[in-house]
Amino acid sequence: MESELEQHLAKLNKQQLLLLVELLVVRNAHLSAEIEALLSTLLFEDEEFNADKLTLHRSLPQQLSPPLATALYQEQIEGFMARLQQGVMPQLLFDELCQILQQAEALADQYEYRQALELFALTLDARLGLDHTILTALFDRALDEFMPVLDMLLSEASSLIMPHPDAEATPLLPEDLRQLWLQRIFSLWLKRIDAHQAEEHLPEMLLEMAWHEDVPLLQYLLQQELQSSASYAHSNIVDFSHQSRTRILEKFLKELPAL
C-alpha cells in the first residue's frame, strides 16, 4: 500500500519535482553530492547495460602491485555494490576486478596455486551471490576473460601430487576443496543456463577436474536439479526455456563416467 508521501509525489508534474529537489538541496546542502550520485546511478541503470562494451586493460606483469592479503581483496570486492550505488562507473569496477584476477594469473605463473585459487574463489563466490543486473554482467565478463586461467589452475591443482617427507603424497587440491570447487563451477553453470547463455566450457571443466570419487557428488547435484525441474513440469504452463534446461542437465548426467 502506498504511503501518503508516495501518493503526493505521484501527483507532481516534472517541474514540481525539479522544484522539490532544488528546495531540498538549498535547505540541506550536504544532500547535493548524494543526490547527484543517486541520479547518476539511476540514469545509468535505465540505459541498457552492455558488458561487451567494457574495455579490458591488461597490465604488464612488472606493473602489478605485490599481492595483498586475501581479506583485503575480499573487502574490495564486497564494496563494489555500495560504490556502484554511489555513482562509481562500472568500467572502473571492472578494471579493479580484472586487476584482482590478473594478480591471480600472475600467482599461477609463479606456481603459487593456492593463493591464485583463493582469489578466484573470492570472485566466484561473490558472483554467485549477486542479484544486481549490472554487477552480474560485469563479473561474468571478467570471469569469461580469465576462465582459461582458472581452467588450467583447477586442472593442474586437481592432478598435481605434492610429496611429503614424513607422509604419503597428497594432491595439491584435496578432495574436500576439489568438491567445493566442483559445486562452485556447477552453480555458475546453472546461472549461465538460466540466463539463456550457451555454455559448453563449464561442463567440460567439471569433467576434467573431477576424480572418480567425485562422480557421486555430480550425480547428486544433477539429480537434485532434475527433481526440481520435474515438480515444475507438472504446471499447466509450457516453459520452453525450462525444458531446454532439463535436456542440458540430462545430457550431462549421461556423460558422467560410470561408477
C-alpha positions in Angstrom: 0.0 0.0 0.0 1.4 3.4 -1.0 2.3 5.8 1.8 0.8 9.3 1.9 4.2 10.8 0.7 4.2 8.4 -2.3 0.7 9.4 -3.2 1.6 13.1 -3.1 4.8 12.6 -5.2 2.8 10.7 -7.8 0.6 13.7 -8.4 3.5 16.1 -9.0 4.5 17.0 -12.6 8.1 17.3 -13.8 8.5 21.0 -13.0 7.2 20.5 -9.5 9.5 17.5 -8.9 12.5 19.7 -10.1 11.5 22.5 -7.7 11.2 20.0 -4.8 14.7 18.7 -5.4 16.1 22.2 -5.7 14.4 23.2 -2.4 15.8 20.1 -0.7 19.3 20.9 -1.9 19.1 24.6 -0.8 17.8 23.7 2.6 20.2 20.7 3.0 23.4 21.5 1.1 25.0 18.2 2.3 22.5 16.3 0.2 23.7 17.7 -3.1 26.6 15.2 -3.7 24.4 12.2 -2.6 21.5 13.3 -4.9 23.9 13.7 -7.8 25.4 10.2 -7.2 22.0 8.6 -6.9 20.8 10.3 -10.1 23.9 9.1 -12.0 23.3 5.6 -10.9 19.5 5.6 -11.7 20.2 7.1 -15.2 22.8 4.5 -15.9 20.6 1.7 -14.8 17.8 3.0 -17.1 20.1 2.5 -20.1 20.6 -0.9 -21.5 23.9 -2.1 -20.0 26.1 -4.0 -22.3 29.1 -5.7 -20.6 30.7 -6.2 -24.1 31.4 -2.5 -24.2 33.7 -2.7 -21.1 37.3 -2.5 -22.1 39.9 -4.9 -20.7 43.0 -3.1 -19.7 45.8 -5.6 -19.0 48.9 -4.6 -17.0 52.3 -6.0 -17.7 53.5 -8.4 -15.1 56.1 -6.0 -13.8 53.4 -3.3 -13.4 51.3 -5.4 -11.0 51.4 -4.4 -7.3 52.6 -7.0 -4.8 49.7 -9.3 -3.8 47.7 -8.2 -0.8 46.2 -10.3 2.0 43.1 -12.2 0.8 40.9 -10.4 3.3 41.7 -7.0 1.6 40.7 -8.3 -1.8 37.5 -9.7 -0.2 36.8 -6.3 1.3 37.4 -4.6 -2.0 35.0 -7.0 -3.9 32.3 -6.7 -1.2 32.4 -2.9 -1.6 31.5 -2.9 -5.3 27.8 -2.7 -4.7 28.0 0.3 -2.4 30.4 2.1 -4.8 28.2 1.5 -7.8 25.2 2.9 -5.9 27.4 6.0 -5.0 27.9 6.6 -8.7 31.2 4.9 -9.5 31.2 3.8 -13.2 31.1 0.1 -14.0 34.3 0.4 -16.1 36.3 1.4 -13.0 34.9 -1.6 -11.0 35.6 -3.8 -14.0 39.2 -2.6 -14.1 39.6 -3.3 -10.4 38.1 -6.8 -10.7 40.3 -7.7 -13.7 43.4 -6.4 -11.7 42.5 -8.9 -9.0 42.1 -11.7 -11.5 45.3 -10.7 -13.3 47.0 -10.9 -9.9 45.7 -14.5 -9.6 47.1 -15.2 -13.1 50.5 -13.9 -12.0 50.5 -16.0 -8.9 49.6 -19.1 -11.0 52.6 -18.3 -13.3 54.8 -18.3 -10.2 53.3 -21.7 -9.2 51.5 -20.1 -6.2 48.4 -22.2 -7.0 46.8 -21.9 -3.5 46.9 -18.1 -3.4 45.7 -17.9 -7.0 42.8 -20.2 -6.3 41.8 -18.1 -3.2 41.4 -15.0 -5.4 39.3 -16.9 -8.0 37.2 -18.3 -5.1 36.5 -14.9 -3.8 35.4 -13.7 -7.2 33.3 -16.7 -8.0 31.6 -16.7 -4.5 30.8 -13.0 -4.9 29.3 -13.6 -8.4 27.1 -16.5 -7.2 25.7 -14.2 -4.5 24.8 -11.4 -6.9 21.3 -10.4 -8.0 22.2 -7.0 -9.4 22.0 -6.8 -13.2 25.0 -4.6 -13.9 27.3 -6.2 -11.4 26.3 -9.7 -12.6 27.1 -8.8 -16.2 30.4 -7.1 -15.0 31.5 -10.2 -13.1 30.5 -12.6 -15.9 32.5 -10.6 -18.4 35.6 -10.5 -16.1 35.3 -14.3 -15.4 35.0 -15.0 -19.1 38.2 -13.2 -19.8 40.1 -15.2 -17.1 38.3 -18.5 -17.3 41.1 -20.2 -19.2 43.5 -19.4 -16.3 41.1 -20.9 -13.8 40.6 -23.9 -16.0 44.3 -24.5 -16.1 44.7 -23.9 -12.4 41.9 -26.4 -11.4 43.2 -29.0 -13.8 46.8 -28.7 -12.5 45.8 -28.5 -8.9 43.5 -31.5 -9.2 46.2 -33.7 -10.7 49.4 -32.3 -9.1 50.6 -34.6 -6.3 52.7 -33.0 -3.6 55.3 -35.2 -1.9 55.7 -35.0 1.8 58.9 -36.3 3.6 57.0 -37.8 6.6 53.7 -38.7 5.0 52.0 -40.1 1.9 51.9 -37.9 -1.2 48.7 -35.9 -1.5 47.0 -33.9 -4.2 47.5 -30.2 -4.1 43.8 -29.8 -4.1 42.4 -32.3 -1.6 39.1 -34.0 -2.0 37.1 -31.5 0.1 38.4 -28.5 -1.6 38.1 -30.1 -5.0 34.5 -30.9 -4.4 33.8 -27.4 -3.2 35.2 -26.1 -6.5 33.0 -28.6 -8.4 30.0 -27.1 -6.6 31.1 -23.6 -7.5 31.5 -24.3 -11.2 28.3 -26.3 -11.3 26.4 -23.4 -9.6 27.9 -20.9 -12.1 26.9 -23.2 -15.0 23.3 -23.3 -13.8 23.2 -19.5 -13.6 24.5 -19.3 -17.2 21.9 -21.8 -18.3 19.1 -19.8 -16.6 20.4 -16.6 -18.4 20.0 -18.5 -21.7 23.7 -18.4 -22.4 25.2 -21.3 -24.4 27.9 -22.6 -22.1 29.9 -25.7 -23.1 33.2 -24.9 -21.4 32.0 -25.1 -17.8 30.7 -28.7 -18.0 34.0 -29.6 -19.7 35.8 -28.1 -16.8 33.7 -30.3 -14.4 34.6 -33.4 -16.2 38.3 -32.6 -16.5 38.9 -31.8 -12.8 36.6 -34.5 -11.3 38.1 -37.7 -9.9 36.3 -41.0 -9.8 35.2 -40.4 -6.2 33.6 -37.1 -7.2 31.1 -38.6 -9.7 28.5 -39.3 -6.9 28.6 -35.7 -6.0 28.0 -34.5 -9.5 25.2 -37.1 -9.9 23.6 -35.8 -6.7 23.8 -32.2 -7.8 22.3 -33.0 -11.2 19.5 -35.2 -9.8 18.5 -32.5 -7.3 18.1 -30.0 -10.1 16.2 -32.5 -12.3 13.8 -33.3 -9.4 13.1 -29.6 -9.1 12.5 -29.4 -12.8 10.2 -32.4 -12.6 8.0 -30.8 -10.0 7.9 -27.6 -12.1 6.9 -29.6 -15.2 3.5 -30.5 -13.6 2.4 -26.9 -14.1 0.0 -26.3 -17.0 2.2 -23.5 -18.3 4.6 -24.6 -21.0 8.1 -23.1 -20.4 10.4 -23.9 -23.3 13.5 -22.5 -21.5 12.8 -24.8 -18.6 12.5 -27.8 -20.9 15.8 -26.8 -22.6 17.5 -26.6 -19.1 16.3 -30.1 -18.3 17.6 -31.5 -21.6 21.0 -29.9 -21.0 21.2 -31.4 -17.5 20.1 -34.8 -18.6 22.7 -34.8 -21.4 25.4 -34.0 -18.9 24.2 -36.7 -16.5 24.7 -39.3 -19.3 28.2 -38.0 -19.9 29.4 -38.7 -16.4 31.8 -41.7 -16.1 30.2 -44.9 -14.9 30.9 -45.9 -11.3 
